[in-house]
Amino acid sequence: MSQNKLGGGKMKRLSVFLLVVFLALNGCTQVDKTAEANMATAQKYVAEVWNNGNLDLIDDLVTADFVRHLPESWEPQVIEGPEAFKTYIKGIREQYTDFHVKTHKVIASGDMTASAWTVSGTSDAARISVRGMSMARYSDGKLAEEWATWDTQGLMQQVQGGEEMSMKQ
């Protein structure tokens, strides 16, 4: 007669424990896959929309109710919807014909990404180079909300040759 070293109660507890571990690991894998997908979207967003000016791609990358929050000293402070966002990016790319975003680091967790970057470009007024950061929230694989901030004072000093000013009107 063989002896079962794990009694009925111990076997049940072990089964429950293994099930919990499996579900936890599976859940982490799903979160990791979501974070990876959002990171890929963030990188595509910078490369294609900001650097290449592919504004048509905005419809594929952002939600219909997308909101971008900008620094308090900036106008506009909030951009709502894909069409307003296209207009905003088009204006920047027209003002800075060689506009470029260099991403230094992107990290992702669940439905959020954070990135550090430097923007550069040349306008009639000056050559600019400014560091900034963005946090973004994703919904169903699309960018739903973004909070961007950068050295607005440094940007204005570069544009105005050292004079202090605000973009707020």
Stockholm file with secondary structure:
# STOCKHOLM 1.0

chainA/1-169         MSQNKLGGGKMKRLSVFLLVVFLALNGCTQVDKTAEANMATAQKYVAEVWNNGNLDLIDDLVTADFVRHLPESWEPQVIEGPEAFKTYIKGIREQYTDFHVKTHKVIASGDMTASAWTVSGTSDAARISVRGMSMARYSDGKLAEEWATWDTQGLMQQVQGGEEMSMKQ
#=GR chainA/1-169 SS CCCCSSCHHHHHHHHHHHHHHHHHHHHHHHHHHHHHHHHHHHHHIIIIIIITCCGGGHHHHEEEEEEEECCTTSSSSEEESHHHHHHHHHHHHHHSTTCEEEEEEEEEETTEEEEEEEEEEECSSCEEEEEEEEEEEEETTEEEEEEEEECHHHHHHHHHTTCCCCSCC
#=GC SS_cons         CCCCSSCHHHHHHHHHHHHHHHHHHHHHHHHHHHHHHHHHHHHHIIIIIIITCCGGGHHHHEEEEEEEECCTTSSSSEEESHHHHHHHHHHHHHHSTTCEEEEEEEEEETTEEEEEEEEEEECSSCEEEEEEEEEEEEETTEEEEEEEEECHHHHHHHHHTTCCCCSCC
//
